[in-house]
Amino acid sequence: MKNTKPIYTIGHRNPDTDSICSAIGYAHLKQALGQNVVPARAGKVNAETKYALEYFKVEQPLLLTDLYPRVKDITMDCKIVVKQHDTLRHLGEVMREHELKSVPVTDSKGLLVGIVTVSDLAKRYFQELSMQNLSEMRVRYRDIIAATDSEVLVAGDEGALIEGSVRIAAGSIETIRKVIDKKDIVLVGDRHDETMIDIVKQGVSCMIITGSGRVCAEVLELAEKQNTFVLSTPYDTYTIARLINQCVPIRRIMHADPVCFKPLDMLSDIKGAMEETNYRNYPVIENGRLVGIISRDNMVMPEREQVILVDHNERGQAVEGIEEAKIVEIIDHHRLGGIQTSEPIYTHAEPVGCTATIVANMHWQNDVEIPASIAGLLLSAILSDTVLFKSPTCTEYDKKTAERLAEIAGVDINEYGMAMLKAGSGIGDMTPVEIAKNDLKEFQIGDYRIIVSQISVMDPKEVMDLEPQMIEAMTNICEKEGFDMSLVMVTDILEEATYLLYAGSPKTLIGEAFKKDASGTHVYLPGVMSRKKQIIPPLSEAVKRIAN
């Protein structure tokens, strides 16, 4: 079976710097405490976060687009395989030794070409197997030698393909002559020397002496001249007839082009194919190569992914498929958003400006040293979330933590902070849709599903010049994805203010929340920089007032 699966620590969709850096930082803490925790992300890394990662030389976390159970989650190792040219006897030995019901079949290059089951083997034995025309089966002499445990008395090209049929030398010489053709393989029991000599003269390709019968020198000499194999086996004629039929290559009875799956196929997508075929086992392939096997028995209760949520606790903001995963911890600094768990879990939430503040102090509380690179990332998250301490969400705790981290990372807070914010402040070649989804978070506010995105810039004009296209993109997002409203905060870092663009309905919610004329498509909010503290709370209160 596979090794123990890791626990993923992951932030929200459309991740910001805090979401990415806190995931990396918390994974470092858990690893230092002896747990198999891997940092992950639920979306593309933005320009600001990319700057921080590159500055401190840390790789981007693993991308998890969803947590739906996939084939890889129930894939078992498959070390036992057979080759398509192996014999049925070899197949039977493999199945018996390892107590297998089915075995994948590969070619000489290791590529999957089929699968063979016990029932396939059983059907073969129920058929009439005697007197097969082996020329149709592409059986080689070495296969017969191995299957019959024969001693080679007169040798030949063991790799050559057999061209005739299997015959039994029974009855008189005249009767035998009528039955035997050139290139045939003849099974000879206790026969007179004259009979054996006559058989060899018929031009047969191979004579098998059963029951370890006696063969005179004259027969062997003639066989050598005629290029006829002579084999001696301890088994009786009936047994040899059956064993020869086990020389048939596996490819003759296997299921070619079997139903198989890829590691990233979702379990929900393969159930139909499994119900239609009803096999016990299915190969798992990647680039044509066998990487494992899955059993229909494992489909009942696949092991769920375990995740630690950082920088969010609302299902609408979590990675797709979160309902299929097991949440084991939550580390956050936002409002409680109603995620339900099947059992009690560890949660750590504080009213601070950044999740990274919590993560950094958890290191120190556990006497875990923070490397300079991790300290730099946690500092970056704090500077980003608090907009260099200008956001109203910023606390003294955040500032003191940032100062300590800056000392470990060896950077000047203001110099590094401005460089990082500047790196993420331009829109570059972002499309209106990408801007509308930048750092997007979903909220259920009263009866309304609302998404709020935010982009922090040095010059808000470059975004506001795109206002018509922005509103069109935001409207399309609402219509296609079923949201009531789409809001985009265009935050001016230097002026410490926000242009709030909005599309959808009801617009009265904007007017009621911010006491502004909301008949247009944006309002200007001086002093507003925090979504968490200055946008969501007023909207929540406005919904209550409208409802009353």
C-alpha positions in Angstrom: 0.0 0.0 0.0 1.0 3.7 -0.3 2.8 5.5 2.4 0.9 7.6 4.9 -0.6 10.6 3.2 0.5 14.1 4.2 -1.6 16.7 5.9 -2.0 19.8 3.7 -2.0 23.3 5.2 -3.7 25.5 2.7 -5.2 29.0 2.5 -8.2 30.3 0.6 -9.0 30.4 -3.1 -7.4 33.2 -5.1 -4.6 33.3 -2.4 -3.0 36.5 -1.2 0.4 36.8 0.5 -0.8 35.9 3.9 -2.6 32.8 2.6 0.5 31.5 0.9 3.1 32.5 3.4 1.2 31.4 6.5 0.6 28.0 4.9 4.4 27.7 4.3 5.2 29.0 7.8 2.7 26.8 9.6 3.9 23.7 7.7 7.4 24.5 8.9 6.2 24.6 12.5 4.3 21.3 12.2 7.2 19.6 10.5 9.5 20.8 13.3 7.1 19.2 15.7 7.3 15.9 13.9 4.2 15.9 11.7 4.0 15.1 8.0 2.6 18.5 6.9 3.0 19.9 3.4 2.2 23.5 2.4 -0.3 23.9 -0.5 -2.1 26.7 -2.3 -5.6 26.9 -3.8 -4.8 29.1 -6.7 -2.3 31.2 -8.7 0.4 33.2 -6.8 0.0 36.9 -7.3 2.8 39.3 -8.2 3.3 40.5 -4.7 3.6 37.0 -3.2 5.8 36.0 -6.1 8.2 38.8 -5.2 8.4 37.7 -1.6 8.9 34.0 -2.5 11.7 34.9 -4.9 13.3 37.4 -2.6 13.6 34.8 0.2 14.3 31.9 -2.2 11.4 29.8 -1.3 9.5 27.6 -3.8 5.8 28.0 -4.4 3.6 25.6 -2.4 2.0 22.6 -4.1 -1.1 23.6 -6.2 -4.3 21.8 -5.1 -7.1 22.8 -7.3 -9.6 20.6 -5.4 -9.8 18.0 -2.7 -12.2 15.6 -4.4 -11.1 11.9 -4.0 -9.1 10.7 -6.9 -7.9 7.4 -8.2 -4.4 8.1 -6.7 -6.0 8.2 -3.3 -7.0 4.5 -3.4 -4.3 3.2 -5.8 -2.4 0.1 -4.5 1.1 -0.9 -5.5 1.2 -3.5 -8.2 4.5 -5.3 -8.2 3.2 -8.5 -9.7 2.8 -8.3 -13.5 3.2 -10.8 -16.4 4.4 -10.2 -19.9 2.2 -10.8 -22.9 4.6 -13.5 -24.2 4.7 -15.4 -20.9 2.9 -18.8 -21.0 -0.4 -19.8 -19.3 1.6 -22.1 -17.1 3.6 -19.2 -15.8 0.5 -17.2 -15.3 -1.1 -20.1 -13.3 2.0 -20.3 -11.1 2.0 -16.5 -10.4 -1.7 -16.5 -9.5 -1.3 -19.5 -7.3 1.8 -18.3 -5.5 0.5 -14.8 -4.8 -3.2 -15.7 -4.5 -4.3 -13.3 -7.2 -7.6 -13.0 -9.0 -6.3 -10.8 -11.8 -2.9 -9.7 -13.1 -1.9 -6.8 -15.4 -0.1 -7.7 -18.6 2.7 -5.6 -20.1 4.8 -5.7 -23.2 8.6 -5.9 -23.3 8.8 -2.2 -22.8 6.7 -2.2 -19.6 3.6 -0.6 -21.3 0.3 -2.0 -20.2 -1.4 -4.1 -23.0 -4.0 -6.0 -21.1 -5.3 -7.7 -18.0 -5.9 -11.4 -17.3 -8.2 -12.9 -14.7 -8.7 -16.3 -13.0 -12.0 -16.6 -15.0 -10.1 -16.1 -18.3 -7.8 -19.0 -17.3 -10.7 -21.2 -16.2 -12.5 -20.6 -19.5 -9.4 -21.7 -21.3 -9.3 -25.0 -19.5 -13.0 -25.7 -20.1 -12.4 -25.4 -23.9 -11.2 -28.4 -25.9 -7.4 -27.9 -25.5 -6.0 -31.0 -27.1 -4.5 -31.2 -30.6 -4.1 -27.5 -30.9 -2.6 -26.0 -34.1 0.3 -24.2 -32.3 1.2 -22.3 -35.4 -1.7 -20.0 -34.8 -0.6 -19.4 -31.2 3.0 -18.3 -31.8 4.4 -20.7 -29.3 8.2 -21.2 -29.3 10.1 -24.4 -28.6 11.6 -23.0 -25.5 8.1 -22.6 -24.1 7.3 -26.3 -24.6 10.7 -27.3 -23.1 10.0 -25.2 -20.0 6.3 -26.2 -19.6 7.0 -29.9 -19.9 10.2 -30.0 -17.8 11.9 -31.7 -20.7 15.5 -32.8 -21.1 16.8 -31.8 -24.5 18.3 -34.9 -26.2 18.6 -33.4 -29.7 18.8 -29.6 -29.7 17.7 -27.0 -32.2 16.7 -23.3 -32.4 14.7 -23.0 -29.2 13.6 -19.5 -30.1 11.9 -20.6 -33.3 8.1 -20.5 -33.6 6.3 -23.8 -33.9 4.6 -24.2 -37.2 2.7 -27.5 -36.8 0.1 -29.2 -34.5 0.4 -31.5 -31.5 -0.1 -35.2 -32.4 -0.1 -38.4 -30.3 1.6 -41.4 -31.8 -1.2 -44.0 -31.1 -2.0 -47.1 -33.1 -0.1 -48.8 -35.9 2.6 -47.2 -38.0 0.2 -46.9 -40.8 -2.3 -45.0 -38.6 0.4 -42.7 -37.3 1.5 -41.9 -40.8 -2.0 -40.8 -41.7 -2.2 -38.4 -38.7 1.3 -36.9 -38.8 2.3 -34.0 -41.0 5.6 -32.2 -41.5 6.5 -29.7 -38.8 4.2 -31.4 -36.3 5.1 -32.1 -32.7 4.6 -35.8 -31.9 4.1 -37.3 -28.4 5.7 -40.7 -28.2 5.2 -43.1 -25.3 6.7 -46.6 -25.0 7.2 -47.3 -28.8 9.6 -49.5 -30.8 12.7 -48.0 -32.3 11.3 -48.6 -35.8 8.2 -46.5 -34.9 10.4 -43.6 -33.7 12.6 -43.8 -36.7 9.6 -43.7 -39.0 8.1 -40.7 -37.2 11.4 -38.7 -37.6 11.5 -39.6 -41.3 8.0 -38.0 -41.6 9.7 -34.6 -41.2 8.3 -33.7 -37.8 9.8 -30.7 -36.1 9.9 -32.2 -32.6 9.4 -35.6 -30.9 8.7 -35.7 -27.2 9.4 -39.0 -25.4 6.9 -39.2 -22.5 7.4 -41.1 -19.3 11.2 -40.8 -19.6 11.0 -43.6 -22.3 14.1 -45.2 -23.8 15.5 -43.7 -27.0 18.2 -45.5 -29.0 21.3 -43.9 -30.5 20.1 -44.6 -34.0 16.9 -42.5 -33.4 19.0 -39.6 -32.0 21.5 -39.7 -34.9 18.7 -39.6 -37.4 17.0 -36.7 -35.6 20.2 -34.7 -35.7 20.5 -35.2 -39.4 16.8 -34.3 -39.9 17.1 -31.2 -37.5 14.4 -32.6 -35.4 14.1 -31.7 -31.7 14.0 -34.7 -29.4 12.8 -34.1 -25.9 12.4 -36.4 -22.9 9.9 -35.7 -20.1 9.0 -37.6 -17.0 5.3 -36.9 -17.5 2.8 -39.3 -19.1 1.3 -38.5 -22.6 -2.0 -37.2 -21.3 -0.3 -34.8 -18.9 2.1 -33.6 -21.6 -0.8 -32.9 -23.9 -2.3 -30.6 -21.2 1.0 -29.0 -20.4 1.7 -28.1 -24.0 -1.6 -26.3 -24.1 -0.3 -24.2 -21.2 2.5 -23.0 -23.5 0.0 -20.6 -25.2 1.0 -17.0 -24.6 -1.0 -15.0 -22.2 -1.9 -12.4 -24.8 -4.1 -15.1 -26.4 -6.6 -15.0 -23.5 -6.0 -11.6 -21.9 -8.4 -8.7 -22.2 -6.6 -6.3 -24.6 -7.2 -2.6 -24.1 -8.6 -3.1 -20.6 -10.6 -0.5 -18.7 -8.0 1.5 -16.9 -7.8 4.8 -15.1 -5.3 7.6 -14.5 -4.1 8.8 -11.1 -5.9 12.2 -11.3 -9.3 10.8 -12.5 -11.9 11.7 -9.9 -13.6 8.7 -8.2 -17.0 10.1 -8.9 -16.2 10.1 -12.7 -15.1 6.4 -12.8 -17.9 4.8 -10.9 -20.0 4.5 -14.0 -17.3 2.6 -15.9 -16.8 0.3 -13.0 -20.5 -0.5 -12.7 -20.7 -1.3 -16.5 -17.7 -3.6 -16.4 -18.0 -5.0 -12.9 -14.3 -6.2 -12.7 -12.7 -6.7 -9.4 -9.5 -4.8 -10.2 -8.6 -2.0 -12.6 -5.1 -0.9 -13.7 -3.9 2.6 -13.1 -1.6 4.0 -15.8 0.4 7.2 -16.5 1.9 7.8 -19.9 0.9 4.2 -20.8 2.9 2.7 -17.9 1.4 0.8 -15.1 1.7 2.7 -11.8 -0.7 0.7 -9.6 -4.1 -1.0 -9.4 -7.4 -0.1 -7.7 -9.9 -2.5 -6.3 -13.7 -1.9 -6.5 -13.7 -2.9 -2.8 -11.7 0.3 -1.9 -14.3 2.5 -3.5 -16.6 2.3 -0.5 -14.5 4.4 2.0 -11.4 6.0 0.4 -9.1 7.7 2.9 -9.9 11.4 3.0 -7.4 14.1 2.5 -6.5 15.9 5.8 -6.2 19.7 5.7 -5.3 22.5 8.0 -7.1 25.8 7.0 -5.1 29.0 7.4 -6.2 32.6 6.8 -9.9 31.5 6.3 -12.6 29.5 7.9 -15.6 29.8 5.5 -16.6 27.0 3.2 -17.2 29.4 0.3 -13.6 30.6 0.4 -12.1 27.1 0.8 -10.5 25.0 -1.9 -13.0 23.1 -4.1 -14.1 19.8 -2.6 -13.4 20.8 1.0 -16.6 18.9 2.0 -14.8 15.7 0.9 -11.8 16.4 3.1 -11.2 16.1 6.8 -10.4 19.5 8.4 -8.0 18.9 11.4 -7.1 22.5 12.3 -8.0 26.1 11.6 -5.5 29.0 12.1 -7.2 32.3 11.2 -7.7 36.0 12.0 -11.2 36.5 10.4 -14.7 36.3 11.6 -16.1 32.8 12.2 -17.8 31.7 9.0 -19.7 28.6 9.9 -17.6 25.6 8.7 -18.8 22.5 10.3 -16.6 19.5 11.3 -17.5 16.0 12.2 -15.5 16.0 15.4 -13.8 18.6 17.7 -10.6 20.1 16.1 -7.9 22.5 17.2 -8.7 26.1 16.2 -6.5 29.2 16.9 -8.1 32.5 16.0 -7.0 36.0 17.2 -8.2 39.5 16.3 -5.0 40.5 14.7 -4.1 42.0 11.4 -2.6 38.9 9.8 -2.6 35.1 10.2 1.2 35.1 9.9 1.4 37.0 13.2 -0.3 34.0 14.9 1.9 31.5 13.1 5.2 33.3 14.0 4.2 33.5 17.7 3.2 29.8 17.7 6.8 29.1 16.7 8.2 31.0 19.6 5.6 29.6 22.0 6.8 26.1 21.0 10.5 27.0 21.2 10.8 26.4 17.4 13.5 28.5 15.7 12.3 30.4 12.6 14.8 30.3 9.7 15.6 33.6 8.0 13.6 32.6 4.8 10.5 31.6 6.8 10.8 34.8 8.9 11.0 36.8 5.7 7.8 35.2 4.3 5.9 35.7 7.6 7.0 39.3 7.7 5.9 39.8 4.1 2.4 38.5 5.0 2.1 41.0 7.9 3.3 43.9 5.8 0.8 42.9 3.0 -2.2 42.4 5.2 -1.7 45.5 7.2 -0.5 47.5 4.2 2.7 48.4 5.9 0.8 49.0 9.2 -1.6 51.5 7.7 -4.7 49.2 7.8 -7.1 49.6 10.7 -6.8 45.9 11.3 -3.2 46.3 12.4 -2.4 45.9 16.1 0.6 46.5 18.2 1.0 42.7 18.4 1.4 42.7 14.6 4.0 45.5 14.7 6.1 43.9 17.4 6.0 40.5 15.6 7.0 42.1 12.3 10.0 43.9 14.0 11.2 40.6 15.4 10.8 38.8 12.1 12.6 41.6 10.2 15.6 41.2 12.5 15.7 37.4 11.9 15.2 37.9 8.1 17.8 40.7 8.0 15.7 43.3 6.1 14.6 46.8 6.7 10.8 46.9 7.2 10.0 50.1 5.4 12.5 49.5 2.5 11.5 45.9 1.9 7.8 46.6 2.5 7.6 49.4 0.0 9.5 47.3 -2.6 7.1 44.3 -2.1 3.9 46.4 -2.2 5.2 48.2 -5.3 5.9 44.8 -7.0 2.3 43.8 -6.4 0.7 47.2 -7.0 0.6 47.4 -10.8 -2.0 45.6 -12.9 0.6 44.8 -15.6 -1.1 42.7 -18.3 -4.0 41.6 -16.0 -7.4 41.4 -17.8 -10.5 43.0 -16.3 -11.7 39.5 -15.3 -8.4 38.8 -13.5 -8.6 42.1 -11.7 -12.2 41.3 -10.7 -11.1 38.0 -9.2 -7.8 39.2 -7.6 -7.7 38.1 -3.9 -11.4 37.1 -4.2 -13.3 36.0 -1.2 -16.9 34.8 -1.0 -19.3 35.8 1.8 -22.8 34.9 2.8 -24.3 38.1 4.1 -27.9 37.6 5.1 -29.6 36.1 2.1 -27.0 37.4 -0.3 -24.0 35.6 -1.8 -21.4 38.3 -2.3 -17.8 38.2 -3.5 -15.3 40.9 -2.6 -12.0 41.2 -4.4 -9.2 43.6 -3.6 -6.3 45.0 -5.5 -3.8 47.4 -3.8 -2.2 49.9 -6.2 0.1 52.9 -6.1 -2.0 54.6 -8.8 -5.7 53.7 -8.8 -6.2 55.5 -12.1 -4.8 52.6 -14.1 -7.7 50.4 -12.8 -10.4 53.0 -12.8 -9.7 53.8 -16.4 -11.0 50.2 -17.1 -14.2 50.7 -15.0 -16.7 49.9 -17.9 -14.8 46.7 -18.7 -14.5 45.9 -15.0 -18.3 46.3 -14.4 -19.0 44.1 -17.4 -16.6 41.4 -16.2 -18.1 41.6 -12.6 -21.7 41.4 -14.0 -20.7 38.3 -16.0 -19.2 36.6 -13.0 -22.4 37.2 -11.0 -24.6 35.8 -13.8 -22.4 32.8 -14.6 -21.5 31.8 -11.0 -24.7 32.6 -9.2 -23.6 35.5 -7.0 -25.9 38.4 -6.0 -23.1 41.0 -6.0 -19.5 41.4 -7.0 -17.4 44.0 -5.3 -13.9 45.1 -6.1 -11.8 47.2 -3.7 -9.3 49.3 -5.6 -7.2 50.4 -2.7 -4.8 53.4 -3.0 -1.8 52.5 -0.8 -0.4 56.0 -0.8 -3.7 57.9 -0.1 -5.0 55.2 2.2 -8.4 55.1 0.5 -10.5 52.7 -1.6 -12.6 53.0 -4.8 -15.3 50.3 -4.3 -16.7 49.1 -7.6 -19.9 47.0 -7.5 -22.1 45.1 -9.9 -25.3 43.0 -9.3 -28.0 43.8 -6.8 -29.2 45.2 -4.5 -27.3 48.4 -5.0 -29.2 49.9 -2.0 -27.1 47.6 0.1 -24.0 49.7 -0.8 -25.7 52.9 -0.2 -27.1 51.8 3.2 -23.7 50.3 4.3 -21.5 53.3 3.4 -24.0 56.2 3.4 -23.2 57.0 -0.2 -25.1 57.6 -3.4 -24.9 54.1 -4.9 -26.8 54.9 -8.2 -23.5 54.6 -10.2 -21.0 51.8 -10.3 -18.5 52.9 -7.7 -18.1 54.8 -4.4 -15.0 56.5 -3.0 -14.2 55.5 0.6 -11.5 57.6 2.2 -9.6 55.9 5.0 -10.9 52.4 4.0 -8.3 49.8 3.4 -9.5 46.6 5.1 -12.1 44.3 3.7 -12.3 42.4 6.9 -12.9 45.4 9.2 -14.3 48.2 7.0 -16.3 46.4 4.2 -17.8 43.2 5.5 -19.1 44.6 8.9 -20.9 47.6 7.4 -22.5 45.3 4.8 -23.6 42.8 7.4 -25.2 45.6 9.5 -26.9 47.1 6.4 -28.5 43.7 5.5 -30.0 43.6 9.0 -31.4 47.2 8.7 -32.8 46.5 5.2 -34.5 43.3 6.5 -36.1 45.1 9.4 
